[in-house]
Amino acid sequence: LASGTRYRLMAVGSDNRRVSPELAEKIAELVEAGMPLVGQPFGGADGLADRTDAEARVKAAVKRIWQSGHKHVFAEGAPGEALKALGVPPDFQVVGANPPRVFPIRRQVGAESLYLLCSTEDKPVNFTARFHCVAPAVELWNPVTLERQTAPSRSVADGRTEVDIALPERGSVFVMFLNAPTAQSSGGKVQEAGM
């Protein structure tokens, strides 16, 4: 994309059974260019005036996507399973048995990475998170109190870092992988919270 955002996989949701012919054809172009995709074939064209032409175009796109033998198209399974089959290691994992429900969002800013981790648990949680990322400095930024602290972290094999994290009930935290520690990383407050 023009913004520099890159994606490893497109997932077609089960609620996207009917699509416009333009969307189906664009996805077919992307798949033919090598974009991995997971999801079931479209069911037909959405509500358009010229149904016959639209249905034919969607069926042709379905054939291009799901019936042309692309090894990077998966009609069954979850996105994580498709990424594993493609040899893409997980970007984020919670380590250990009975992991809490924590969801990540990653953003790359130049050479630095940030993750927003959000817990959906109705209780405080302590866990170890494994990131497919390394950096000279790792910090935890609290989005509520605006405090920053150096993260208890350690490098592990294959370019990964483990970070010990404690979150309150339904809490969240930014995990920052930085080129250098910030001036406030010893528990000080964020001076500019422009995120």
Contacts in CASP RR format, 6 or more apart in sequence:
PFRMAT RR
TARGET T0000
AUTHOR 0000-0000-0000
METHOD contacts of the structure
MODEL  1
LASGTRYRLMAVGSDNRRVSPELAEKIAELVEAGMPLVGQPFGGADGLAD
RTDAEARVKAAVKRIWQSGHKHVFAEGAPGEALKALGVPPDFQVVGANPP
RVFPIRRQVGAESLYLLCSTEDKPVNFTARFHCVAPAVELWNPVTLERQT
APSRSVADGRTEVDIALPERGSVFVMFLNAPTAQSSGGKVQEAGM
8 36 0 8 1.000
8 83 0 8 1.000
8 86 0 8 1.000
8 88 0 8 1.000
9 36 0 8 1.000
9 37 0 8 1.000
9 38 0 8 1.000
9 79 0 8 1.000
9 82 0 8 1.000
9 83 0 8 1.000
9 86 0 8 1.000
9 88 0 8 1.000
10 27 0 8 1.000
10 30 0 8 1.000
10 35 0 8 1.000
10 36 0 8 1.000
10 37 0 8 1.000
10 38 0 8 1.000
11 37 0 8 1.000
11 38 0 8 1.000
11 39 0 8 1.000
11 79 0 8 1.000
12 27 0 8 1.000
12 37 0 8 1.000
12 38 0 8 1.000
12 39 0 8 1.000
12 40 0 8 1.000
12 42 0 8 1.000
13 39 0 8 1.000
14 39 0 8 1.000
14 40 0 8 1.000
16 42 0 8 1.000
17 40 0 8 1.000
17 42 0 8 1.000
17 43 0 8 1.000
17 44 0 8 1.000
18 42 0 8 1.000
18 43 0 8 1.000
18 44 0 8 1.000
18 45 0 8 1.000
18 46 0 8 1.000
18 47 0 8 1.000
19 42 0 8 1.000
19 44 0 8 1.000
19 45 0 8 1.000
19 46 0 8 1.000
19 58 0 8 1.000
20 45 0 8 1.000
20 46 0 8 1.000
20 48 0 8 1.000
20 54 0 8 1.000
21 45 0 8 1.000
21 48 0 8 1.000
21 53 0 8 1.000
21 54 0 8 1.000
21 57 0 8 1.000
21 58 0 8 1.000
21 61 0 8 1.000
24 42 0 8 1.000
24 45 0 8 1.000
24 57 0 8 1.000
24 58 0 8 1.000
24 61 0 8 1.000
24 62 0 8 1.000
24 65 0 8 1.000
25 57 0 8 1.000
25 61 0 8 1.000
27 37 0 8 1.000
27 61 0 8 1.000
27 65 0 8 1.000
28 61 0 8 1.000
28 64 0 8 1.000
28 65 0 8 1.000
30 37 0 8 1.000
31 37 0 8 1.000
31 64 0 8 1.000
31 65 0 8 1.000
31 70 0 8 1.000
31 72 0 8 1.000
31 73 0 8 1.000
32 64 0 8 1.000
32 68 0 8 1.000
32 70 0 8 1.000
34 70 0 8 1.000
34 72 0 8 1.000
35 72 0 8 1.000
36 72 0 8 1.000
36 73 0 8 1.000
36 74 0 8 1.000
36 82 0 8 1.000
36 83 0 8 1.000
36 86 0 8 1.000
37 65 0 8 1.000
37 72 0 8 1.000
37 73 0 8 1.000
37 74 0 8 1.000
38 73 0 8 1.000
38 74 0 8 1.000
38 75 0 8 1.000
38 77 0 8 1.000
38 78 0 8 1.000
38 79 0 8 1.000
38 81 0 8 1.000
38 82 0 8 1.000
39 74 0 8 1.000
39 75 0 8 1.000
39 76 0 8 1.000
39 77 0 8 1.000
40 75 0 8 1.000
40 76 0 8 1.000
41 62 0 8 1.000
41 65 0 8 1.000
41 66 0 8 1.000
41 75 0 8 1.000
42 58 0 8 1.000
42 61 0 8 1.000
42 62 0 8 1.000
43 58 0 8 1.000
43 62 0 8 1.000
44 55 0 8 1.000
44 58 0 8 1.000
44 59 0 8 1.000
44 62 0 8 1.000
45 51 0 8 1.000
45 54 0 8 1.000
45 55 0 8 1.000
45 57 0 8 1.000
45 58 0 8 1.000
46 54 0 8 1.000
47 54 0 8 1.000
48 54 0 8 1.000
65 73 0 8 1.000
66 73 0 8 1.000
66 75 0 8 1.000
72 86 0 8 1.000
74 81 0 8 1.000
74 82 0 8 1.000
74 85 0 8 1.000
80 90 0 8 1.000
83 90 0 8 1.000
84 90 0 8 1.000
89 132 0 8 1.000
89 158 0 8 1.000
90 132 0 8 1.000
91 104 0 8 1.000
91 106 0 8 1.000
91 131 0 8 1.000
91 132 0 8 1.000
91 133 0 8 1.000
92 104 0 8 1.000
92 106 0 8 1.000
92 115 0 8 1.000
92 129 0 8 1.000
92 130 0 8 1.000
92 131 0 8 1.000
92 132 0 8 1.000
93 129 0 8 1.000
93 130 0 8 1.000
94 100 0 8 1.000
94 102 0 8 1.000
94 127 0 8 1.000
94 128 0 8 1.000
94 129 0 8 1.000
94 130 0 8 1.000
95 127 0 8 1.000
95 128 0 8 1.000
95 129 0 8 1.000
95 130 0 8 1.000
95 162 0 8 1.000
96 127 0 8 1.000
96 128 0 8 1.000
99 127 0 8 1.000
100 119 0 8 1.000
100 121 0 8 1.000
100 125 0 8 1.000
100 127 0 8 1.000
100 167 0 8 1.000
101 119 0 8 1.000
101 120 0 8 1.000
101 121 0 8 1.000
102 117 0 8 1.000
102 118 0 8 1.000
102 119 0 8 1.000
102 120 0 8 1.000
102 121 0 8 1.000
102 125 0 8 1.000
102 127 0 8 1.000
102 129 0 8 1.000
102 167 0 8 1.000
103 117 0 8 1.000
103 118 0 8 1.000
103 120 0 8 1.000
104 115 0 8 1.000
104 116 0 8 1.000
104 117 0 8 1.000
104 118 0 8 1.000
105 115 0 8 1.000
105 116 0 8 1.000
105 118 0 8 1.000
106 113 0 8 1.000
106 114 0 8 1.000
106 115 0 8 1.000
107 113 0 8 1.000
107 114 0 8 1.000
107 115 0 8 1.000
107 116 0 8 1.000
111 179 0 8 1.000
112 135 0 8 1.000
112 176 0 8 1.000
112 177 0 8 1.000
112 178 0 8 1.000
112 179 0 8 1.000
113 131 0 8 1.000
113 133 0 8 1.000
113 135 0 8 1.000
113 176 0 8 1.000
113 177 0 8 1.000
114 174 0 8 1.000
114 175 0 8 1.000
114 176 0 8 1.000
114 177 0 8 1.000
115 131 0 8 1.000
115 174 0 8 1.000
115 175 0 8 1.000
115 177 0 8 1.000
116 143 0 8 1.000
116 172 0 8 1.000
116 173 0 8 1.000
116 174 0 8 1.000
117 129 0 8 1.000
117 165 0 8 1.000
117 167 0 8 1.000
117 172 0 8 1.000
117 173 0 8 1.000
117 174 0 8 1.000
117 175 0 8 1.000
118 170 0 8 1.000
118 171 0 8 1.000
118 172 0 8 1.000
119 125 0 8 1.000
119 167 0 8 1.000
119 169 0 8 1.000
119 170 0 8 1.000
119 171 0 8 1.000
119 172 0 8 1.000
120 170 0 8 1.000
121 167 0 8 1.000
121 169 0 8 1.000
121 170 0 8 1.000
122 169 0 8 1.000
122 170 0 8 1.000
123 169 0 8 1.000
124 166 0 8 1.000
124 167 0 8 1.000
124 168 0 8 1.000
124 169 0 8 1.000
125 166 0 8 1.000
125 167 0 8 1.000
126 164 0 8 1.000
126 165 0 8 1.000
126 166 0 8 1.000
126 167 0 8 1.000
127 164 0 8 1.000
127 165 0 8 1.000
128 162 0 8 1.000
128 163 0 8 1.000
128 164 0 8 1.000
128 165 0 8 1.000
129 162 0 8 1.000
129 163 0 8 1.000
129 165 0 8 1.000
129 175 0 8 1.000
130 156 0 8 1.000
130 160 0 8 1.000
130 161 0 8 1.000
130 162 0 8 1.000
131 160 0 8 1.000
131 161 0 8 1.000
131 162 0 8 1.000
131 163 0 8 1.000
131 175 0 8 1.000
131 177 0 8 1.000
132 159 0 8 1.000
132 160 0 8 1.000
133 159 0 8 1.000
133 160 0 8 1.000
133 161 0 8 1.000
133 177 0 8 1.000
134 155 0 8 1.000
134 159 0 8 1.000
134 160 0 8 1.000
134 161 0 8 1.000
134 177 0 8 1.000
135 161 0 8 1.000
135 177 0 8 1.000
135 178 0 8 1.000
135 179 0 8 1.000
136 178 0 8 1.000
136 179 0 8 1.000
136 180 0 8 1.000
137 150 0 8 1.000
137 176 0 8 1.000
137 177 0 8 1.000
137 178 0 8 1.000
137 179 0 8 1.000
137 180 0 8 1.000
137 181 0 8 1.000
137 182 0 8 1.000
137 185 0 8 1.000
138 150 0 8 1.000
138 151 0 8 1.000
138 153 0 8 1.000
138 161 0 8 1.000
138 163 0 8 1.000
138 175 0 8 1.000
138 176 0 8 1.000
138 177 0 8 1.000
138 178 0 8 1.000
139 148 0 8 1.000
139 149 0 8 1.000
139 150 0 8 1.000
139 151 0 8 1.000
139 175 0 8 1.000
139 176 0 8 1.000
139 178 0 8 1.000
139 181 0 8 1.000
139 182 0 8 1.000
139 185 0 8 1.000
140 148 0 8 1.000
140 149 0 8 1.000
140 150 0 8 1.000
140 151 0 8 1.000
140 163 0 8 1.000
140 165 0 8 1.000
140 173 0 8 1.000
140 174 0 8 1.000
140 175 0 8 1.000
140 176 0 8 1.000
141 147 0 8 1.000
141 148 0 8 1.000
141 173 0 8 1.000
141 174 0 8 1.000
141 176 0 8 1.000
141 190 0 8 1.000
142 148 0 8 1.000
142 173 0 8 1.000
142 174 0 8 1.000
143 172 0 8 1.000
143 173 0 8 1.000
143 174 0 8 1.000
143 195 0 8 1.000
145 189 0 8 1.000
146 189 0 8 1.000
146 190 0 8 1.000
146 193 0 8 1.000
147 187 0 8 1.000
147 188 0 8 1.000
147 189 0 8 1.000
147 190 0 8 1.000
148 182 0 8 1.000
148 184 0 8 1.000
148 185 0 8 1.000
148 187 0 8 1.000
148 188 0 8 1.000
148 189 0 8 1.000
148 190 0 8 1.000
149 185 0 8 1.000
149 186 0 8 1.000
149 187 0 8 1.000
149 188 0 8 1.000
150 181 0 8 1.000
150 185 0 8 1.000
150 186 0 8 1.000
151 163 0 8 1.000
151 164 0 8 1.000
151 165 0 8 1.000
151 175 0 8 1.000
152 163 0 8 1.000
152 164 0 8 1.000
153 161 0 8 1.000
153 162 0 8 1.000
153 163 0 8 1.000
153 164 0 8 1.000
154 161 0 8 1.000
154 162 0 8 1.000
155 161 0 8 1.000
156 162 0 8 1.000
161 177 0 8 1.000
163 175 0 8 1.000
165 173 0 8 1.000
165 175 0 8 1.000
167 173 0 8 1.000
174 195 0 8 1.000
184 190 0 8 1.000
184 191 0 8 1.000
END
